[in-house]
């Protein structure tokens, strides 16, 4: 099959990888669309020592499932964490923190930038017939945005600032806007601001950063500088939600977190079923974030466009060649 391959910070197109062989309880999925996200760019840049097929945002069609043939032909999306089910974390219900987990296209499991991928049946969710591939491909990042509300329920009356209006920041803003909270977003680029205005979400330039008054700040810039901005905007006893992952270490003043009694929350993967529901009923429609769609053969160009400042979502269409 044709696929992308990351090794030693080099991205290449390969045509010699075998179609994944299935083990018990797994399905083979033909990838229809896949999204390039900031994590994919970071993996290429050395964020994690991954060697293999990158990509974890996808919508596809099941072509084989020996243990569950009723899945064959179904359009699906899938959770990215492949878990053991028996470790202490799994038994306690913390499966996204499985002690032996792999992660699709990120750690020890070939990902979605290929014609085919495999996943456990337990990871799959059927895509509603009314939801297009272009909408369904956003399920994984939308679920990650919704994790904030899983961690902080009842956000309707808070003053919330989202720092960063890129790929994930846009989805975080759209989901938080549904809560009725007092929401503002720091947006740097015209395209980001246009998308927020379209949804009547208030944006601010960086120089208008509100200082020391926000109840909750979500940091989604992907840059250590974003953490500093988020910290400045937060009031004492406020909550800082980290959505960014950074390569290497970040310098921060831990004493100020103690003195101001700041709550710091890391936020990663989230719930798929609510994400699919929001997409299917149109409460969240991120399709206007799509900038371009490339075949795998033009993956280098896709990565370059996705890495440009102010660009939002770039897709790959592996099944188109």
C-alpha positions in Angstrom: 0.0 0.0 0.0 1.0 3.6 -0.3 1.8 5.5 2.9 3.8 8.2 4.5 6.8 7.3 6.6 8.6 9.4 9.3 12.1 8.5 10.3 15.0 10.7 11.5 12.8 13.9 11.0 12.4 13.0 7.3 9.0 12.5 5.7 8.8 10.2 2.7 6.2 8.5 0.5 6.5 4.8 0.4 4.7 2.2 -1.8 6.2 -0.9 -0.3 4.5 -1.3 3.1 2.2 -4.3 3.4 -1.4 -3.9 4.2 -1.7 -4.3 8.0 -2.3 -7.9 9.2 -5.1 -8.3 11.7 -5.0 -9.8 15.1 -8.0 -11.0 17.2 -10.5 -8.2 17.8 -9.1 -5.8 15.1 -10.5 -4.2 12.0 -8.9 -3.2 8.7 -9.9 0.3 7.6 -9.5 1.9 4.3 -8.7 5.6 5.0 -11.0 8.0 3.2 -9.7 11.3 4.7 -7.1 12.2 7.3 -6.3 15.5 8.9 -2.8 17.0 9.4 -2.6 18.4 12.9 0.0 20.2 15.0 1.0 16.9 16.7 1.9 15.5 13.2 4.1 18.5 12.5 5.7 18.1 15.9 6.3 14.4 15.4 8.2 15.2 12.2 10.1 17.8 14.1 11.2 15.4 16.8 8.6 15.8 19.5 8.6 12.1 20.0 11.0 9.4 18.8 8.4 7.9 16.4 9.3 5.8 13.4 6.5 4.7 11.2 3.3 6.0 9.5 2.1 9.2 11.2 -1.5 10.6 11.4 -4.3 10.0 13.9 -7.3 12.1 12.7 -9.2 10.1 10.1 -12.5 8.8 8.7 -12.5 5.5 6.9 -14.4 2.4 5.9 -14.1 -1.0 7.4 -13.0 -3.5 4.8 -12.3 -6.5 7.1 -13.3 -7.5 10.6 -13.0 -11.3 11.0 -14.4 -11.3 14.5 -17.3 -8.9 13.8 -18.3 -9.0 10.1 -21.2 -6.7 10.8 -18.7 -3.9 10.8 -17.6 -4.4 7.2 -18.8 -1.5 5.0 -19.3 0.8 7.9 -17.8 4.3 7.9 -15.9 4.8 11.1 -13.7 7.1 13.2 -11.5 5.8 15.9 -10.0 6.6 19.3 -6.2 6.8 19.0 -5.1 5.0 22.2 -4.6 1.3 21.9 -4.8 -0.1 25.4 -4.1 -3.4 27.2 -7.3 -3.6 29.2 -5.6 -5.3 32.2 -3.1 -2.9 33.8 -4.0 -0.9 36.9 -4.9 2.2 34.9 -7.2 0.3 32.5 -8.9 -1.5 35.4 -9.5 1.8 37.1 -11.2 3.3 34.0 -8.2 5.4 33.0 -7.7 3.7 29.6 -6.3 6.8 27.9 -3.4 6.4 30.4 -2.9 2.7 30.0 0.6 1.8 31.2 1.3 -0.2 28.0 -0.6 2.0 25.5 0.3 2.7 21.9 -1.0 5.7 20.1 -2.1 5.8 16.5 0.5 7.5 14.4 2.3 8.8 17.5 3.7 5.9 19.5 4.3 2.3 18.4 1.3 2.0 16.1 1.2 2.9 12.4 -1.2 5.7 11.7 -3.7 7.2 9.2 -1.5 8.7 6.5 -1.8 5.4 4.5 -4.3 3.7 2.4 -5.1 1.3 5.2 -4.8 1.2 9.0 -5.9 -1.2 11.7 -7.5 -0.6 15.0 -9.2 -2.7 17.7 -12.9 -2.9 17.2 -13.3 -1.4 20.7 -11.8 1.9 19.4 -14.3 2.3 16.5 -17.4 4.5 16.3 -19.9 4.4 13.4 -20.3 7.7 11.5 -23.9 8.8 11.1 -25.1 8.7 7.4 -26.0 12.4 7.6 -22.4 13.4 8.4 -20.0 13.9 5.5 -16.4 12.7 5.5 -15.3 16.3 5.6 -17.1 16.7 8.9 -16.3 13.4 10.4 -12.6 13.8 10.0 -12.7 16.4 12.7 -14.1 14.0 15.3 -10.8 13.3 17.1 -9.8 16.9 17.6 -13.3 17.9 18.5 -13.4 15.2 21.1 -10.1 16.6 22.5 -11.7 20.0 22.7 -14.7 18.5 24.6 -12.3 17.0 27.2 -12.2 20.4 28.8 -15.9 20.2 29.7 -15.4 16.7 30.9 -12.7 18.0 33.3 -14.5 21.2 34.2 -18.2 20.7 34.1 -20.6 23.6 34.5 -18.7 26.4 32.8 -21.7 28.5 31.9 -20.9 31.6 34.1 -17.1 31.7 33.9 -14.9 34.3 32.2 -12.9 32.1 29.8 -10.0 33.0 27.5 -8.6 30.7 24.8 -5.0 31.6 23.9 -4.5 30.4 20.3 -7.0 30.3 17.5 -5.4 27.6 15.3 -6.6 24.1 14.5 -7.5 23.0 18.0 -8.2 26.5 19.4 -11.0 27.0 16.9 -12.7 23.8 18.0 -12.2 24.6 21.7 -13.7 28.0 21.1 -16.8 26.6 19.3 -17.5 24.0 22.0 -17.0 26.5 24.9 -19.3 29.0 23.1 -22.1 26.4 23.5 -21.9 26.6 27.3 -22.9 30.3 27.4 -19.7 31.3 29.2 -18.2 34.8 28.8 -15.7 33.7 26.1 -12.8 35.5 24.4 -10.1 34.2 22.1 -6.6 35.5 21.4 -6.3 35.3 17.6 -3.2 36.4 15.7 -4.0 35.9 12.0 -6.8 37.3 9.8 -8.1 33.8 8.8 -8.4 32.8 12.4 -10.3 36.0 13.2 -12.6 35.6 10.2 -13.6 32.1 11.4 -14.3 33.4 14.9 -16.4 36.4 13.7 -18.4 34.0 11.5 -19.5 32.3 14.7 -19.9 35.5 16.7 -17.1 34.6 19.0 -15.2 37.6 20.4 -11.5 37.7 19.6 -8.7 39.9 20.8 -5.2 40.7 19.5 -2.3 39.7 21.6 -1.6 43.3 22.7 -5.1 43.5 24.2 -4.5 40.5 26.5 -6.7 40.8 29.6 -4.4 40.8 32.7 -5.1 38.8 35.8 -8.9 38.6 35.5 -9.9 35.4 33.7 -11.4 32.5 35.6 -10.3 29.9 33.2 -7.6 30.1 30.5 -7.1 27.5 27.8 -3.6 27.5 26.3 -3.7 26.1 22.7 -0.9 27.9 20.9 1.6 25.0 20.7 4.3 27.5 21.8 5.9 28.1 25.2 5.2 31.8 24.7 1.5 30.9 24.9 1.9 29.6 28.4 3.3 32.9 29.5 0.4 34.8 28.0 -2.1 32.4 29.5 -0.5 32.8 33.0 -0.7 36.6 32.8 -4.4 36.5 32.0 -5.4 34.2 34.8 -6.7 35.5 38.1 -5.6 34.2 41.5 -7.2 30.8 42.2 -8.0 30.5 38.5 -7.6 27.4 36.3 -5.1 27.0 33.5 -5.9 24.3 31.0 -3.0 23.1 28.9 -3.7 21.8 25.4 -0.3 22.4 24.0 2.6 19.8 23.9 6.1 21.2 23.5 9.3 19.7 22.4 11.8 19.9 25.3 11.5 21.8 28.5 9.6 25.0 29.3 10.8 27.5 31.9 8.1 28.8 34.3 7.8 30.4 37.7 6.4 27.7 39.9 6.4 30.1 42.9 3.8 32.3 41.3 1.5 29.2 40.8 1.8 28.5 44.5 1.3 32.0 45.7 -1.7 32.6 43.4 -3.1 29.0 44.1 -3.4 28.3 40.4 -5.0 25.0 39.3 -3.1 23.5 36.4 -4.8 20.9 34.2 -3.3 18.9 31.4 -6.0 18.0 28.8 -5.5 15.5 26.0 -7.9 13.0 24.4 -11.7 13.3 24.8 -15.1 11.7 24.3 -16.0 10.6 20.7 -19.8 10.1 21.1 -20.6 13.7 22.1 -18.2 14.9 19.3 -20.0 12.9 16.7 -23.4 14.1 18.0 -22.4 17.8 17.7 -21.1 17.2 14.2 -24.1 15.3 13.1 -26.7 17.8 14.4 -24.7 20.8 13.0 -24.1 22.4 16.4 -20.4 22.4 15.4 -19.5 22.6 11.7 -15.8 22.9 11.2 -15.7 22.3 7.5 -15.0 25.9 6.7 -11.6 25.4 8.4 -10.4 23.1 5.5 -7.8 24.9 3.5 -6.8 22.1 1.0 -6.9 18.3 0.4 -3.9 16.5 -1.1 -3.3 12.9 -2.2 -0.5 11.0 -0.4 1.9 11.6 -3.2 1.8 15.3 -2.4 2.2 14.9 1.3 5.3 17.1 1.5 3.3 19.9 0.1 0.4 19.2 2.5 2.8 19.4 5.5 4.3 22.6 4.2 0.9 24.2 3.9 -0.2 23.0 7.3 2.9 24.5 8.8 2.3 28.0 7.4 1.3 30.6 9.9 -2.4 31.2 10.0 -3.4 28.1 8.1 -6.0 25.9 9.8 -6.8 22.4 8.5 -5.1 20.5 5.6 -6.4 17.1 4.7 -4.9 14.0 3.0 -7.0 11.7 0.8 -5.1 8.4 0.9 -7.6 6.4 -1.0 -7.3 8.8 -4.0 -3.7 7.8 -4.5 
